[in-house]
Amino acid sequence: MSADDETSATERLVARRKRLLGPAYRLFYDEPVHLVRGEGVFLYDSAGRRYLDAYNNVASVGHCHPRVVEAIARQAGILNTHTRYLHETVLDLAERLLATFPAGIGNVMFTCTGSEANDLALRIARTTTGGSGFIATETAYHGVTSALVDLSPSLGLPPAQDSPVRLVPPPRPAGDATGAVFARHVATAFDDMKKSGIRPAGLIVDTIFSSDGVLPDPAGFLKPVVDAVHAAGALFIADEVQAGFGRCGQMWGFARHGIVPDLVTMGKPMGNGHPVAAVAARPDLLAEFGARSRYFNTFGGNPVSAAAALAVLDVIAAEGLVENAGRTGAYLMTRLRALQASCPLIAEIRGAGLFIGVELRDGGLAGSPAPKQAGRIVNLLRDNGVLISASGREANVLKIRPPLVFSTEHADLLVETLDQALQTIAAG
Ligand code: PMP
């Protein structure tokens, strides 16, 4: 296909999408990518062009991992029902998952998406605390349901005046004071709720604060925050949809902080692309919830989804992917820091494992955010066969979040392509 034919084929596809799906969807990149195949850390477009995937945390054990594909196909060929019949697979999965949590977390309930998991966690928190007030961070994203929209201000819709939701500034790195400052914001927001007659129910945080711009440090800063939540009579909900399943160099993002959440939600990488998600919880909370309410989710925890998630856990263990995230992530951070030395636009590099944020500002950390340059870099990388994105309130943080099978060679390719893009930007 000639370049002209390819452009008009893309334009036709974009127009067809708009006509059929309506205007609420957004595509990545100035030149949308039409992907047709994936393998490991690589994606291929309709013209056969290869892209290094440094962004997709869903296919976290690698695109189309044969072991996961085989597990899905095998179980789909035997039986797919739901959790109102007895089946071992969902129980095997529950056992394997619960073995990765601290002792206080003893039950797990299955859903299909991260949004459903968070929605269920809110319901459990409401039922068990008797409260309705929740706190999230200012640029958080927790999902698509009506209950979660107020807790997802990154969608651009601030909570209504009478909403029981309060937003707090994200934990900007402030050394040892990071946790104390964040805990104070949380305590103040709970006090404010109480003054309005709203009983606290919970704080929900993405434990890597991805849409807030990737805020991992210093590890441990969530400890005083958990105390502040409990002092208000509320529950701490760790949203592990982004940070979980080894991404941050440990199985769970909250583990970096040495805390035990009351509720843990997970999704995205759990089925490596197959829709499976869950809420793990303190058994006493579910005892109370279960006594008052029944739960059935037609597709949540079905045997095919459970087989997919079990295969993902197998691959993570067999290929040492948690360790790889820590090791390759550290290598990538070192290479990015070397780049920073010659690039004044890079104000800060933050990361844990294979979740890295590169903050761009004009004039160092105290300078002004550089979202335009971030957007240009993301698009230049795409044009040169590397996929990343940008996040944060000002959209000035390059978000690097590759599949966990990323190797040092892949990291080199990413850094070299980024270096070229930074030089292009510097040249004006
Ligand atoms: N929580 C976080 C932190 C997320 O990033 C997302 C998805 N981007 C969700 C929840 C919602 O997950 P899903 O899209 O599977 O509903």
Residues whose N, C-alpha, C, O or C-beta is under 5 A from the ligand:
A	BS01	PMP	T113 G114 S115 E116 Y141 H142 G143 D206 D239 V241 Q242 G267
